[in-house]
Amino acid sequence: MKLSAKLACAMAPAFCAAAFAAAAAGTADSPQGPALSYPTKPITLVVPFPPGGLADLVARPLATKLGAALKQTVIVENRGGASGTIGTGHVASAAPDGYTLLFATANEIGVCPVLYHNLTYNTYRSFTPISQVVDFPAVLVTPQSDQEDFAQLVKRARAKPGKVAFASSGAGSTNHLTAEVFRKSEGLDIINVHYKGGGPAMADVAGGHVDAMFATLPSALPLIRAGKLKALATTGAARSAVLPDVPTLLDLGVKQGDITVWAGVLAPAGLPAEIAQRLNAEIKKIVTDPEFVSFLRQNGADPLYSTPD
């Protein structure tokens, strides 16, 4: 699996690429067994976050289409906690038979292994890459009731060090690290409030319990459109087509503001190559399907595809 997506923060962009390259190299040594009958029973697609976040938003339509293609049910199972590492570890320890898959993001695969040394999985050895699926930016959101723009939020945070709180989907998550890029660029002292997933974090921002969050754009967009969250800025190299009036961090002078994150499908290490190739071929059809592409782009994301090798 070749990684073209990036996490433009001070931590681990090279690690993400190196880790997946190593995992892909390991695929060639996977057992070669007959897979013509696969699948013969339902498949579980583990999302390592609670419902309501980006991973859940994309995984559900992906599971529906993958199930239709394979003529077998694909069940989405949410296993949130510890910045996505609990669900990721669960898949790493599952049988490599194609019936337990992981919908992962760069956070669990590239960032957490750098930050935490007691994980139950090893990015280099625990997974068989199937394909990337989506690439997306983040959006800086505040409660809709706030009247501040970006400059005013920065001014308030600077005037009240240690008082302005940013929500995230977990310590070491991409939301958290994007907030750290923002903090360092602007020279601020902010508080990080960590949740078990992006959905609960956004709910507390919308409710006015937390000041702000760098949420994934696809998961935040419904709340922005519903008037519950206010978008102040987006990450990435260019403005989002779904929020054309919202400036990017680069527009606002934030260094290293070109931040996007990928998500994709992995399986436990040792998956037979024939099954990996079958899953990859079906996912390629899905990420090029006009209906799925339209769904992603309407939600502020872009389709992404890669091969297992």
C-alpha positions as CSV (number, residue, x, y, z in Angstrom):
1,M,0.0,0.0,0.0
2,K,1.6,3.3,-1.1
3,L,0.8,6.2,1.3
4,S,0.3,9.5,-0.4
5,A,-1.8,11.2,2.3
6,K,0.0,13.2,5.0
7,L,-0.3,14.3,8.6
8,A,1.5,17.7,8.5
9,C,2.4,18.0,12.1
10,A,5.6,17.8,14.0
11,M,5.0,14.1,14.8
12,A,5.3,10.9,12.7
13,P,4.5,11.7,9.0
14,A,7.4,9.7,7.9
15,F,6.5,6.9,10.4
16,C,3.1,6.5,8.8
17,A,4.6,5.8,5.4
18,A,7.4,3.6,6.7
19,A,5.0,1.6,8.8
20,F,2.6,0.8,6.0
21,A,5.4,0.1,3.5
22,A,6.7,-2.4,6.0
23,A,3.2,-3.9,6.5
24,A,2.8,-4.1,2.7
25,A,6.1,-5.8,2.3
26,G,4.9,-8.4,4.8
27,T,1.9,-9.2,2.7
28,A,4.1,-11.0,0.2
29,D,5.0,-13.6,2.8
30,S,1.4,-14.2,3.9
31,P,0.1,-17.8,3.5
32,Q,-1.1,-18.6,0.1
33,G,-4.3,-20.6,0.5
34,P,-7.4,-21.2,-1.6
35,A,-9.9,-18.4,-1.2
36,L,-12.4,-19.1,-4.0
37,S,-15.2,-19.7,-1.5
38,Y,-14.6,-16.5,0.5
39,P,-16.7,-15.2,2.2
40,T,-19.0,-17.9,3.6
41,K,-20.2,-16.0,6.6
42,P,-20.7,-12.4,7.8
43,I,-17.7,-10.1,8.0
44,T,-17.1,-7.7,10.8
45,L,-15.6,-4.3,10.0
46,V,-14.3,-2.8,13.2
47,V,-14.4,1.0,13.7
48,P,-12.1,1.8,16.6
49,F,-14.2,4.8,17.6
50,P,-17.8,5.4,18.9
51,P,-20.6,6.1,16.4
52,G,-20.8,9.7,15.1
53,G,-17.2,10.3,14.0
54,L,-15.5,10.3,10.6
55,A,-14.5,6.7,10.6
56,D,-18.1,5.6,11.4
57,L,-19.6,7.9,8.8
58,V,-17.5,6.4,6.0
59,A,-17.3,2.8,7.2
60,R,-21.1,2.3,7.2
61,P,-21.8,3.0,3.5
62,L,-18.5,1.2,2.6
63,A,-19.7,-1.8,4.5
64,T,-23.1,-1.8,2.8
65,K,-21.5,-1.7,-0.7
66,L,-18.8,-4.2,0.2
67,G,-21.4,-6.6,1.5
68,A,-23.4,-6.3,-1.7
69,A,-20.3,-6.9,-3.8
70,L,-19.3,-10.0,-1.7
71,K,-22.9,-11.2,-1.4
72,Q,-22.4,-11.4,2.4
73,T,-23.3,-9.2,5.3
74,V,-20.6,-6.8,6.5
75,I,-21.3,-5.7,10.1
76,V,-19.9,-2.5,11.4
77,E,-18.7,-2.9,15.0
78,N,-17.7,0.2,17.0
79,R,-14.9,-0.5,19.6
80,G,-13.9,2.9,20.8
81,G,-11.4,4.0,23.4
82,A,-7.8,4.9,24.0
83,S,-7.5,7.0,20.8
84,G,-8.6,4.1,18.7
85,T,-6.0,1.7,19.9
86,I,-8.4,-0.7,21.7
87,G,-10.4,-1.6,18.5
88,T,-7.2,-1.6,16.5
89,G,-5.6,-4.1,18.9
90,H,-8.7,-6.3,18.8
91,V,-8.3,-6.7,15.0
92,A,-4.6,-7.3,15.3
93,S,-5.2,-10.3,17.5
94,A,-8.0,-11.7,15.3
95,A,-7.7,-14.7,13.0
96,P,-6.3,-13.7,9.6
97,D,-9.1,-15.3,7.7
98,G,-10.8,-12.2,6.2
99,Y,-13.7,-12.1,8.6
100,T,-12.4,-9.4,10.9
101,L,-11.3,-6.2,9.2
102,L,-10.3,-2.8,10.5
103,F,-11.4,0.7,9.3
104,A,-8.3,2.6,10.4
105,T,-7.0,6.1,10.2
106,A,-3.5,7.5,10.3
107,N,-4.0,8.2,14.0
108,E,-4.0,4.5,15.1
109,I,-1.5,3.3,12.6
110,G,1.0,6.2,12.3
111,V,0.7,8.4,15.4
112,C,-0.2,6.3,18.4
113,P,2.7,3.9,17.9
114,V,5.0,6.9,18.3
115,L,3.3,8.3,21.4
116,Y,2.5,5.0,23.2
117,H,4.9,2.1,23.9
118,N,2.5,-0.3,25.5
119,L,0.2,-1.0,22.6
120,T,-1.1,-4.5,22.0
121,Y,-0.2,-4.3,18.3
122,N,2.8,-3.4,16.1
123,T,2.2,-1.4,13.0
124,Y,5.0,-3.0,11.2
125,R,4.0,-6.6,11.9
126,S,0.4,-6.8,13.0
127,F,-1.6,-5.9,9.8
128,T,-2.1,-6.7,6.2
129,P,-3.0,-3.5,4.2
130,I,-6.1,-3.8,2.0
131,S,-6.6,-0.3,0.6
132,Q,-6.9,3.3,1.6
133,V,-10.5,4.7,1.1
134,V,-10.7,8.4,1.9
135,D,-8.6,11.5,2.5
136,F,-10.1,14.5,4.4
137,P,-9.2,17.8,6.0
138,A,-10.1,19.0,9.5
139,V,-12.3,22.0,10.3
140,L,-11.9,24.3,13.3
141,V,-15.3,24.6,14.9
142,T,-16.8,26.5,17.9
143,P,-20.4,26.5,19.3
144,Q,-22.8,28.3,16.9
145,S,-23.7,30.7,19.7
146,D,-20.1,32.1,19.8
147,Q,-19.8,35.2,17.7
148,E,-16.0,35.0,17.4
149,D,-14.1,34.6,14.1
150,F,-10.6,33.0,14.0
151,A,-8.7,36.1,15.0
152,Q,-11.0,36.7,17.9
153,L,-10.7,33.1,19.2
154,V,-6.9,33.5,19.0
155,K,-7.1,36.8,20.8
156,R,-9.2,35.3,23.6
157,A,-6.9,32.3,24.0
158,R,-3.9,34.6,24.2
159,A,-5.6,36.8,26.8
160,K,-6.7,33.9,28.9
161,P,-3.8,31.4,28.9
162,G,-4.8,27.9,30.1
163,K,-8.5,28.7,29.9
164,V,-9.6,28.0,26.3
165,A,-10.4,24.3,25.9
166,F,-10.0,22.2,22.7
167,A,-11.8,18.9,22.4
168,S,-10.3,15.8,20.6
169,S,-11.2,12.2,20.0
170,G,-8.3,11.1,22.2
171,A,-4.8,11.9,23.3
172,G,-2.5,11.7,20.3
173,S,-5.5,11.7,17.9
174,T,-5.2,13.8,14.7
175,N,-7.7,16.3,16.3
176,H,-5.3,16.7,19.2
177,L,-2.1,17.0,17.1
178,T,-3.7,19.5,14.8
179,A,-4.7,21.6,17.8
180,E,-1.0,21.3,18.9
181,V,0.1,22.6,15.5
182,F,-2.3,25.5,15.9
183,R,-1.1,26.1,19.5
184,K,2.6,26.2,18.5
185,S,2.0,28.4,15.5
186,E,0.1,31.0,17.5
187,G,2.1,30.7,20.7
188,L,-0.9,29.8,22.8
189,D,-1.6,28.0,26.1
190,I,-4.7,26.0,25.6
191,I,-6.4,23.0,27.4
192,N,-6.9,19.7,25.6
193,V,-10.0,17.8,26.6
194,H,-9.9,14.2,25.3
195,Y,-12.9,12.0,24.5
196,K,-13.3,8.4,23.4
197,G,-14.3,9.5,19.9
198,G,-15.1,12.5,17.6
199,G,-18.8,12.2,18.0
200,P,-19.0,12.8,21.8
201,A,-16.3,15.5,21.4
202,M,-18.3,17.4,18.8
203,A,-21.5,17.1,20.8
204,D,-19.9,18.8,23.7
205,V,-18.6,21.6,21.5
206,A,-22.0,22.1,20.0
207,G,-23.5,22.2,23.5
208,G,-21.1,24.9,24.5
209,H,-19.3,22.7,27.1
210,V,-15.9,23.0,25.2
211,D,-14.6,26.1,23.4
212,A,-13.4,24.6,20.1
213,M,-12.2,21.5,18.2
214,F,-10.4,20.6,15.0
215,A,-13.0,18.1,13.9
216,T,-12.8,16.0,10.8
217,L,-14.8,17.9,8.2
218,P,-17.1,15.1,7.0
219,S,-18.2,14.3,10.6
220,A,-18.6,18.0,11.5
221,L,-20.4,19.1,8.4
222,P,-23.9,17.9,9.4
223,L,-23.7,19.9,12.6
224,I,-22.3,22.9,10.7
225,R,-25.2,22.7,8.2
226,A,-27.7,22.3,11.0
227,G,-26.5,25.5,12.6
228,K,-25.1,23.8,15.7
229,L,-21.4,24.4,15.0
230,K,-19.6,27.4,13.5
231,A,-16.7,26.8,11.1
232,L,-13.8,29.2,11.5
233,A,-11.1,27.5,9.3
234,T,-10.2,24.4,7.5
235,T,-6.9,22.5,7.0
236,G,-5.5,21.4,3.7
237,A,-3.9,23.2,0.8
238,A,-7.1,24.7,-0.6
239,R,-10.5,25.7,0.6
240,S,-13.1,23.0,0.8
241,A,-15.7,22.9,-2.0
242,V,-18.4,22.3,0.6
243,L,-17.3,25.3,2.7
244,P,-15.9,27.7,0.1
245,D,-16.3,30.8,2.3
246,V,-14.3,29.4,5.1
247,P,-10.6,30.2,5.0
248,T,-7.9,27.7,5.4
249,L,-5.3,27.8,8.1
250,L,-2.8,28.7,5.4
251,D,-5.0,31.6,4.4
252,L,-4.8,32.8,8.0
253,G,-1.1,32.5,8.3
254,V,-0.8,29.3,10.3
255,K,2.3,27.5,9.4
256,Q,2.0,23.8,8.6
257,G,-1.7,24.2,8.0
258,D,-1.8,21.8,5.1
259,I,-3.0,18.9,7.1
260,T,-5.1,16.0,5.7
261,V,-5.6,12.5,7.0
262,W,-6.4,9.2,5.3
263,A,-8.5,6.3,6.4
264,G,-8.6,2.8,5.0
265,V,-9.1,-0.9,5.5
266,L,-6.6,-3.4,7.0
267,A,-6.8,-7.0,8.1
268,P,-4.7,-9.0,10.6
269,A,-1.2,-10.0,9.5
270,G,-1.1,-13.3,7.7
271,L,-4.2,-12.8,5.6
272,P,-3.9,-15.0,2.5
273,A,-2.9,-13.0,-0.5
274,E,-6.0,-14.1,-2.5
275,I,-8.3,-12.7,0.1
276,A,-6.4,-9.4,0.3
277,Q,-6.5,-9.1,-3.5
278,R,-10.3,-9.9,-3.6
279,L,-11.0,-7.3,-0.9
280,N,-8.8,-4.7,-2.6
281,A,-10.5,-5.3,-6.0
282,E,-13.9,-4.8,-4.5
283,I,-12.9,-1.7,-2.6
284,K,-11.4,-0.2,-5.8
285,K,-14.8,-0.6,-7.4
286,I,-16.4,1.1,-4.5
287,V,-14.1,4.1,-4.3
288,T,-14.5,4.7,-8.0
289,D,-18.3,4.2,-7.9
290,P,-19.9,7.6,-8.8
291,E,-22.5,7.3,-6.0
292,F,-19.8,6.6,-3.3
293,V,-17.5,9.4,-4.7
294,S,-20.5,11.8,-4.6
295,F,-21.2,10.8,-1.0
296,L,-17.7,11.5,0.0
297,R,-17.4,14.8,-1.8
298,Q,-20.7,16.1,-0.6
299,N,-19.3,15.4,2.9
300,G,-16.0,17.2,2.3
301,A,-13.8,14.2,1.7
302,D,-12.0,12.7,-1.4
303,P,-11.8,9.1,-2.4
304,L,-8.4,7.4,-2.1
305,Y,-7.2,4.0,-3.4
306,S,-4.1,2.0,-2.9
307,T,-2.9,-1.6,-3.6
308,P,-1.9,-4.1,-0.9
309,D,1.6,-4.3,-2.3
